[in-house]
Amino acid sequence: MSATLRSVEGQDEAGILREIQAALQNLRFGSVEITVHNAQIVQIERKEKFRLQAQSSKHA
């Protein structure tokens, strides 16, 4: 089964695909969630995580 792409805020199918691609661009850690309602995409959400590493302190 697949969801149909519909106009979201005046955007066509190609516009929705561009939004999904933009959400994925440069994403290293995280997720992109596509919300479907009544077999139509209604929301695209990007969640990004930033991994921080503790600096090792070396005393000479």
C-alpha positions as CSV (number, residue, x, y, z in Angstrom):
1,M,0.0,0.0,0.0
2,S,1.1,3.5,-0.6
3,A,-0.1,6.9,0.3
4,T,-1.1,9.4,-2.4
5,L,0.7,12.7,-2.5
6,R,-1.7,15.6,-2.5
7,S,-1.4,19.4,-2.5
8,V,-0.2,20.6,0.9
9,E,-0.4,24.4,1.4
10,G,-0.6,24.9,-2.4
11,Q,2.2,22.5,-3.2
12,D,2.1,19.9,-5.9
13,E,3.5,16.3,-5.7
14,A,6.9,17.5,-6.8
15,G,6.9,20.2,-4.1
16,I,6.1,17.6,-1.5
17,L,9.0,15.4,-2.7
18,R,11.3,18.4,-2.6
19,E,10.3,19.0,1.0
20,I,11.0,15.4,2.0
21,Q,14.4,15.6,0.2
22,A,15.2,18.9,2.0
23,A,14.3,17.3,5.4
24,L,16.8,14.5,4.7
25,Q,19.6,16.8,3.4
26,N,22.6,16.9,5.7
27,L,20.8,14.8,8.4
28,R,23.5,12.8,10.2
29,F,21.6,11.5,13.3
30,G,17.8,11.7,13.6
31,S,14.7,10.9,11.7
32,V,12.2,12.2,9.2
33,E,8.6,11.4,10.0
34,I,5.9,11.6,7.3
35,T,2.3,11.8,8.8
36,V,-0.4,10.3,6.6
37,H,-4.1,11.0,7.2
38,N,-6.9,9.5,5.0
39,A,-4.2,8.1,2.7
40,Q,-2.7,11.5,2.1
41,I,0.5,13.1,3.4
42,V,-0.4,15.9,5.7
43,Q,2.9,16.6,7.6
44,I,6.6,16.2,7.3
45,E,8.6,16.4,10.5
46,R,12.4,16.4,11.0
47,K,14.0,15.4,14.2
48,E,17.8,16.0,14.5
49,K,20.1,14.8,17.2
50,F,23.5,16.3,17.9
51,R,26.0,14.0,19.4
52,L,28.4,15.8,21.8
53,Q,31.6,14.2,22.9
54,A,33.2,15.1,26.2
55,Q,36.6,16.7,25.7
56,S,39.4,14.7,27.3
57,S,41.5,16.9,29.6
58,K,45.1,16.0,29.5
59,H,47.3,17.7,32.1
60,A,51.0,17.9,31.3
